[in-house]
């Protein structure tokens, strides 16, 4: 079989794959989590004009970079005559095709990408644990006049999170994602009702915010659209992978929905509460009202059910790349090892959440540190390498990718610095 007529998509096992709708549900669930609830806090850091324009820009940038990644991955698979490569394997092969000085980095790039993926999903799971624990604490404070340290709630939640993450098949998580999406849809509608209920005010609301706080907005925005850990396994599991990348494919449709929801919630939430907005907008709702409490409970359930989807790619990467080689496949020890790997990962996310129980800063730090690399910088580097020795080398495309890389580095440095600085102060 020649290189030209080899189609990696035709050689995937899609007998039990995901449909277009199921894939869309997974992508929406992967993105619309604690990030959307943190949007008003992000707008507090950026101002309502910069926040709106910034989210539109980030949606376009991240969608473009994910398309770059998927397109590069397809080209590499076609050249290698293999049906699929992981993000890390694709990066390794891309570097081997790039400039000579980058080829020496190809082997270590596998581990760099893997660990950024693992850290990214670890941070997301930490944010989920923190959100669930803080929300439960808030409800019990208001309605039962009962209070204890939020870290104790996190310890109590460890077992339920572990049980949920013992589900090993992504297809079986689809009903959880659908249910979580339903809960969040209802939640968003009611949150918007409360935000618009008594009108919005532009008084004492900044259009551009304080430029020194923009890095926190950037970190939160990238975190909220940091769906790379969900995109790759979902695209791989689709029964028709080509429908993922088209003009009206899963990726584009999902990002339009995500961007619109984020802008609406962030804009109206900031206008409603101004500088008093919390790390999660649900914490600003009038908790003594039955409807507001019900919505918080729905969000608790939605975020809880989403934890396994967010943890999925990190757990799989840890197992496939590092852990399973320690066991004989098919043995009892191999099966036990899989479960120990899952339990260990969930336990670590809970322990990290206990160590840093500050939701807004966790979100911003994780977005700046991991999201900038995975969603922006790495895909641009891959495309530069793949096009390096081609006859149709496009100078404009090369300059565009250099701009993307430099922006990603700036977001990485500034966002990480400001988030760590504020975390240390608190």
N, C-alpha and C positions, 0 to 999 in steps of 0.2 A: 504493500500500500504506500503510495507516495505522500509526501508532506502536504501537497496542495489539496488533496481530496480527503484528508483525514479530519473528521469532525469530532472533537472530544465529547460533545454533548450526546452523540449517537452511541457512545460506548459507556455511558453511565447506567447503572442499575436503577431504573426509575419505577420498578414494579410496584413499590409501595410509597411512591413519592408524594409530595405536597401539591395540591392544586393551586391555581392562581389566587383564589380567595384565601386559602389556608396560609399561603406564603405572605399575602398582604397583612393578614391578621397577626402573624408572627412579627413582621417588621414594625407594624404600628405598636404592638405591645412592647417590642424591644426598645422603642424610642420614647413612647409616651408613658413615662414612669414618674419618678420623683422630679425629673427635669422640668416637666411642664409646671409643676407646683412651685418650683423655684424661680420661674420666669419673672414674676413681679419683683423679687429680690434682685434679680439680674438687672431689670430696668431701673431699679433704685441706684445701681452703680453706674449706669450708662446714660440715664435720661430717656424720655419716651421717644424722642426723634432718633437719636443715635441707636437706641435699642431696636426700634422697628427696622431701620435701614440695615443695622448690623445683622439681624436675624435673617432678613431676605438674602443678604450677601453670603452669610454662612451656609444657608440652605443650598444656594447655587454652588458655592465652592465645594462643599462636602459631597453633594450629589455628583458633581463633575469628577471629583477625586475617586469616588467609589466606582464610577464608570471606567475611569482610567485603570483602576486595580483589576476589575473584572475583565476588561478588554486585554490587559497585559497578561493576566493569568490564562486567558483563552489562547493567546498567541503562543505562550510558552508551552502549554499543554499540547497544542497542535504540532509544534516543532519537536517535542519530545515523544509524540505519539502516545500520550497517556490521557486518561479520561479526566483526571482531577489532580491538582496540587494544592496543598495548604498555602496559606499566606506566607509562612516562613519559607517553604520550599520554592514558591514562586519568586520571592525576593532573592534567594540564593542563585537561582538560575538566571534571573535578570542581571545581577551583578557580574556573573560570569560572561555575559554578553556585552557588558559595558566597557568603559575605559580601563586600561591596564591597571592603573593605580587602585581601582575599586575591586578588581577581581580577587585580590588577596583578602578582602573582607567578606568574601562569599560564605565561608564556613561559619564564621562567628555571627553572621547576619541571621542565621536560622535561630540561634538562641536569643538574640536581641529582639527579634520580632515576636517570638514565642512568649518571652517574658513581659514584653509590653502588652501583649494580648491578655496574658494572665493578670497582670497588675491592673489593666483597665477594667476587666470584669470584676476583679476583687474589689476595686473602689466603688463600682456600681452596686455590688451586693452589700458593701458596708453602708452605703447611703440608704439602701432599702431597709436594712436592719434598723438603722437609726430612725428612719421615718416611722416605721411600724411601732417601735418602742416609744418614741416621743408622743405619737398620736394616742396610743393606749393610755399613757400616763396622763395626758391632758384630759381625756374623757373621764377617767376615774377621779381626777382632781375636782372637776367641775360637778359631777353628778353624785359622787359618793364621798366627797371630801376626804379622799384617801390619797396619800402621796408617799412615794419612795423613790430612791435614786433610779434614774432612767437606765443605768447599767444593770440593775437587777432585772428589769423587764427584758433586757437583751439576753441575759443568761437563761431566763425562763423560756424565751422564744427559740433557743438553740435547738431543742428536740424537734419542734414542729418544722423548722427549716430543714433539718437533716432528713426527716421523713419525706418531705416533698422532693428533695433532691435525689432520692434513691430511684426515681423514675429515670430510666436510661435511654428510652427511645424518644426522639424529638417529636415524632408523629403523635405519641400519646400525650404530649404536652399541649397539643393544639386546642383541645377542649378547655384546658386551664387558661390559655391565652384568650380564647373567645369569651370566656366568662369574665376574665379580668378586663377585657376591652369593654364589655357591656357595663360593668361596674364603673369604669372610668368615664365612659360616655355619659352615664347618668350623673356622675359626680361633677364633670365639667359643666354640664347644663345647669346644675343647681349652684355651683360656685359662681358662674356667670350671672345667675339670677340675683345672688346676694351682692355681687359687685355692681350691678346696674340698678338694684332695687331703689336706692335713695339718690341716684344720680352720681355723676363723677365730677371731680373738680380739678382744674388746672392750677389752682392757687398753691403756691409754694412747691410746685412740681417742676423739676429741671428738665429742660429739653435736651441738654447735652451732658448733664452730670459733671462730676469731677474727673478730669482726665486721668488722675492717679488711681481711680477706681475702675477704669475701663478694663484693665487686665482681668479683674474678677468677673466682669460681664463676659469677656471672651472665654474664660475658662468654663463658666456655667453654660454658655451657648454651645461650645464644642462638646461638653459633657452630654448635654441634652440631645444632641444630634449624633452622638457617638454610638452608631449602630453597627460598626464594622464587625464586632464580635458576633452579631446575630446574622448579618447579611451573608457571610460566606457559608455557614452551615445551611441556611435556608435556601440559598441559590443552588447549592449542591444537591439538596434533597428534593428539588422541584421535579415534577414529572415532565415539564416542558421548560427547561432552563432558558431558552431563547426569549420566553415571555417575561423574563425578569428584567431585561435590559432595553426593551423597545421604548419608543416614544411614550406609549401609554402602558409601559410595563410596570411591574410591581414597584421597582425602585423609584421611578419618577412620580407615580401616583401617591405612593406612601409619603415622599418628602414634601409634596405640595400640601397634603393634609396636615402633616406634622408642623410645617412652617406656619400655616394659617392659624392653627390652634395655639401655637406658642406665642405668636404675635398678639392674638386677641386676649389671651389670659395675662400675658406680661404687661401689655399696655393698660388694660382696664384695672388690673390688680394694683399697679403702681399709682394710677390716678386716684384710686379709691383710698388707699392707705398711706401713700407717700413714704416718708422715712420710717414709719412704724410697721412696714410690711415685714413679715417673718420669713425665715428660710423656707418654709412651706406655707403657701397661702391658706391652707386648711386651718392652720393654727391661728389665723386672724378672724375666722368665722365666729359668730356668736354661739359659743359652745352650749349655752343653756337652752338654745332653741332645738326642738326635736329634729327638725329637718336638717339643720347643720350637723348635728351629732350623727344622724343617719348617714350623711354623705361622708363624714370622716371615717365611719365604720366601713362603708363601701370601699373607700380608698385603702384602708388598712388591708382589706381582703384582696383587693386588686394588686397592690404592691407585693403582698405576701405570695400570691399565686405566681407573680412574675419573677420571683427570685430564682426559680429553677431554670427558666429560659435564659436569664442573664448569666447564670453560673455555668450553663451547658458547655459553651465553647472553651472556657478556661479549664473546666474539669476534663474535657476531652483532650485538650492540648497537653495538660499535665500527664494524663495517662498514656496517650499515644506516643508522646515524644520522650518521656523520661521514666515512667513508672512500670509500664507493662513488660519492658525488657528484663525486669527482675524476676518474672514468673514464666512458667511454661504454659503456653496457650492451651486452653481446654481443661486445665487442671482445676482442682478445687481451690487451690491457693490463688490461682489467677482470678477467679470469681470473687473471692474474699478481698483480694487486693483492689479490685475495682471499687467495691463498696467502701473500703478503708480510705481510698483516694477521695471519694465523694464526701465522706464524713469529715475527713481532715480539712478539705477546702472550706466547707461550710463553717466549721469550727473556727478556722483562722479569720474568716470574714467577720464573725461575731466578736472575736477577741479584739480585732482592729477597731471595730465600731465602739467597743467598750473603752478602748484607749483614747479615741478621738470622737466623742459624741457631739460633733458640731456639723450639722447637716449641710448648711450653705457652703462652708469652707471645704468639706470633703468633696462636694460636687465640683466646686471651682478648681481645686487642686487636681483632682482626677482628670478633669477635662483638659486642663492646661498641660499636665505632665504626659498623660498617655494619649488623649484624644488628638493632640497636635501631631504627634508622631504617626499614629496608626491611620488617621483619617486624612491627613494632609501631606506630610513630608514623605513617608515611605512610598505611596502610590506615584508621586511625582518623580522620585528617584528611579522607580522601576521603569516608567515610560522613557525617561532620558536614556537609560541603559539599553532598552530594547530597540530604540531608534538610532542608537549610536553609530552602528556601521552600515545602516541601510542606505540604499541609493536615493530613496525619497526623503532623506533627512530634511526636516523642516526647521529652519532657524527660528521662526516665530514660535513654534511649539516649544522649542528648547528654552527660549527666553521666558515664555509663559510658565514653564515648569520651574525655572530658577526663581521667578517671582513668588510662586506658590511655596517653594521650599523656604525662602527667606521669610515670608510671612509666618509660616508654621514655626520657624525657629524663634522669631520674635514673640509669638504667642506663647510658646513653650517657656521661654526664659522669664518674660514679664509676668505671665499668669502664675507660674510656679512660685516665683519670688514673693509676689504680693499675697498669695494664699498662705504660704508658709509663715510669712511675717505676721499676718493677722491671726493665724492659728497660735503662734507663739505668744502673742499679746493676750489672747483670751485664755 
